[in-house]
Every structure is written in C-alpha cells, then in structure tokens.
Amino acid sequence: MKILLTGGSGRLGTELRALLPNVVAPTHAELDITDAAQVDRVVAQERPELIIHAAAYTDVAGAERQREACWKVNVEGTRHVVHAANALGSRLVYISTDYVFDGIQGDYREEDSPGLPVNYYGLTKLVAEEAARAARRHLIIRTSFRPRMFPYAVAYSDAYTSQDYVDLIAPEIALAVLHVAELEVETLHIATERKSVFELARRRSPEVQEGSRTTAGTPLPRDVSLNVQRWQRLKRRIQPTPNL
C-alpha cells in the first residue's frame, strides 16, 4: 500500500515516516496544502492508495492571533486534500485532536457531540473534521501528543487529558493505518489514560513545576480526555493474543 503523508516533517510525521513502509512524505515546498492545484498535482503524480493528512497549524496560542493563517491551513488545506483524494479514489486518514471537544465532561467517546471548542485552534480542527468526512473513504483519528520530552517549565494540574508522548502515540496510529481497511469505523480515538498535564509532564521531566491553566493567556479546556475503548477492542481484533 503506497501512502502519501502530509506534514511529514512535523512531530507526528517524523515518527510515522520511520514506522510506515512505502510512505512518501513531500516537503512543504513540494506540497503546500494551501495550494489546491499543487495538492491535486502531487496526489495525481504519486497515486497513493492512502493519504495520511497530518499537516496542520498547531500553535494554539498563535491561532488566536493568526486566525486567517490557521483557517487557511487547517480548514482550506483539508478541503484541498479531500478533493485530491476523491479525484483519485484514495482513502483518507485525517489526524484530528481532542480539542474539538468543549472539555466540560471528559472521557469523550467517538459518538459524543463535540460541543463548542474553547479556542480557535479547536474550532478549525472541528470544521476540518467535517471537511474530511466528505472523503468517500475516510478515517478520522482524534489524538493528542507531546514531544518526546515535555517542553515547558510549568505544566497545568487543572487541565486533564489522555494525551501522551509522541513516541508512544505514533506506533498506535501507525498500527491503525496499516489495518485501516479492517477497522470499519469512520472515527477513532487513539490516546492513553486520563491524567493531568502536570502528571504527564512529571513522567519524563521531574523538575517541571505545577501551574494552572487560568494563567495560560489562551482559553484551554478543563478535561478533554478521550475514551479509547473502541481502539482497544479493535486492537485485540487485529492483533489477537497468541494461544499459550
């Protein structure tokens, strides 16, 4: 299966390139997703059976200041990728985020209503999800990840998540991609257990100090933890435990 990966130089894309065989990952100069004609041309040239759309504007604070740029990448760029996928008949795997939820209840299942995202980044990803659903064959993966080491001196103990470090999340996404035809679902949560961001940070950076999301300067949801029971069931199906 030939795979085309957008955002191949990003945090997740870098990990996926090492995990997936037959992956083609053009640079930003070679594939600017905001350029519809270029997207059509590259997809038609490469003829991938599957497109992983991981390219995104992910600076949550920056999105509040640069809304036009964020929308252009996350929403318009996704529309361009969907158009090219449908023209060729490629399957689309769209990488979304837990920030599409409002963060009021946590433990969100795939079928739960997202509600109203609390920041502009989350809003653009939610709209982009709907764009991705226009792909005739698609899988939307909601996930959340940090770099291999927590990058900040302060982490919030009042923000709850099921995100994890990218080297733990990427292999799970790669497994889902390699078995995408067997999954028979259109939305999937891939993450780990619920915890505070502070708890996550301390696992690899014990010196991180405790803080509050109220000091972030950008609206952040209280609890966007994802329920991953569907993925756990599917994993058992595609990776059955050997008989002892």
N, C-alpha and C positions, 0 to 999 in steps of 0.2 A: 504494500500500500504506500503510494507516494504521498507525502504530507508536505503542505506548504504552511510555514509558520510566520505569522506577523509578530512583530515585537521580539524578534529573536535575540536582540542584544540587551533586552531588559532582564530584570531579576528572575522572573519565571522562565522567560525564553531561553536564557543562558543554560539553566538547568535542564530544560526539555531537550535542547539540542544534543546534550550528552546522553540522554536516556532513550531517545526515539530513533530507530533506524529509518533510512530513506527520507529524512527530513531536509527540506530546502528552506533556508532562512535568509531571505534577501535583507540587505542593509536598508536603513531608512532612505538613503539616496536612491537605492534601486526600487524601493517600494514605499512610497509615501501614501498612506491610506487616505489622506485628504484629497488626493488627486484621482478622481474617478477613472479617467482614461488610462492612467498608469496602472491602476489596480486591474482593470479589465485586461490590459495588455499582458501583464506579468502572469496572471492566472491562466489566460489563454495559451501563453507560451509554455508554462510549466505543466499544465494539465494535471493538477493534483487530484487524487481521489478524495482527499480530506484536507480541509483548511482549518488550522487552529488559529483563531483570532485572539491573540494575546496583547496586541499593541493597544495602548491606552494612555490617556492623560491621567496620572495617578496622584498628583500633588494635591492633597485635599485642601490645604490652606491656599495654595496657589489658585485653585479652581474658583474660589470666592472672588479673587481679584481679576482673574483672566477667564471670565465665563465664556466669551466667544471662542477662545482657543480651545477650551475644554470641550465645548459642544461640538466644535468642528472635528476634533479627533474622535471623541467617544461616540457621538451620535452619527454625524455625517460619514465619518470613516467606516463605521459599522455598516451603514447602508450601502456604501460602495462595495465592501467585501461581500455582502449578501447578494448584491446584484451580480457580481462576477461568479460567485458560487452557483447561483441558479442558472446562469448562462451556460456553464459547463456541466452542471449536474453534480457538482462536488458536495460532499457532506460538510457541514459547518459545525465546529466546536467553538462556542463563544465563552470566553473567560470573563465571568461577572464577579460580583462582590457581595459580601454580607451587608454593605452599606445601602443596599436597595431597601432594607427594612427600616422601620422607624425607631427601633430599639426600645420599645416600651415593654415587651414581654420576654424576649429572648427565646431560645430553643425553637427557632423557626423551622418549620417543615417546608418542603418544596411547594406544597399546595397552599401555604398561607398567603394571605394578601400582604403585599409589601407595605401598605400604608404610605405615609408621606415621608420620604427621606429627609433627614435633618440638615443636610448640607448639599451644595450644588453638585459636587462630585457624585454623590449617591443618586441624585436626580438624573444626571446624564447617563449613568450606568443603567438605571431603571428604564429610561426611554430606549437605550441601546438594546436592552434585552428584547423589547417589543420589536425593534428592527430585526434582530437576529431571528425571531420567530417567523419572519417572512421567508427565511430559507426553507426550501421544500424538505430538506433533511437536516435537522439540527439537534444539537445538544447544548444546553446552557449549563455551565458549571459555575456555581457560586462558591467562592472560596475566599481565603484571606491568609496572607503570609508576610513574614518579616524577613530581612536579610539573614544570613547565617549567624550573625551576631547582632544583638539588639543595638540600634544605632544612636540611642539617646541617653542622656544622663539621668532623665526623670521618666518614670512610667506611671500610668494612672491606675490607682487601685479601685476607682469607682467607674471604670469602663470595662464591661465584660464581653468576652469574645470566645470564639473557638478557633481562632487563627493559630498558626504555628510557624516554625521556621521553614524557609523555602526548601531546604534540603530534605525536609520531612514531607512537605506537601507535594512537591513536584513528582516524586515517584508514584504517588497515588493518582495524580492527574494523568501521568503517562500510562499507567495501567488502564485507566478508564478509556483513554484514547485508543489504545491498541485493541480493546474489546468493545469499541463503541457500537458496532453492529449487533452485538449480543445484548446490549443493555435494555433496549426497547423502552427508554424513557426520554423525555424531552428536557427535563430539568433535574439537576443533581447537585447535592451539597457535598463538598469534599473538604473536610476540616478535621479537627480533633475535639477534645472535650472542652466544656465550658470552664473558663478561668478568667481572672482579671488580667489586664495587660501587664500590671506590675508582677503578678505571679509568673507570667510567661517570660518577662524580661530577666527576672532573677535566676531562671534556669541556666542561662548562659552568661549573664553579666551580674554577678552577685553584688557589685558595687552600685548598681542603679538605685536611685533614690525614689521614694514614694511621692506621688503627686496626685492632683485632682484634675479631671477633665474640664472643670469650670475655669481653669487657668489657661486653657489651650489657646484662646483667642479665635478659635474656629468652632462652630457647632459640631459636637460629636455625640453620637448616640450612646445611651446608657448600657444597653445589652443587645448586641446583635449576634449572639451565639446561634449557631446553626445546628439543627438536628441532623445527624448523619446516619440514622438507622437505615435509610434506603440504600446508601452506599455500602454499608456493612453487609446487608443482605445480598446485594449484587456481587460483592467481592467473594462471598462464600460460594456463590454460584459459578463464577468464572475461575475461581481458584479453590476448588474443593480440597478439603483436608485429606491427605493420603491415608489409606487404611493402615493401621498399625498391626 
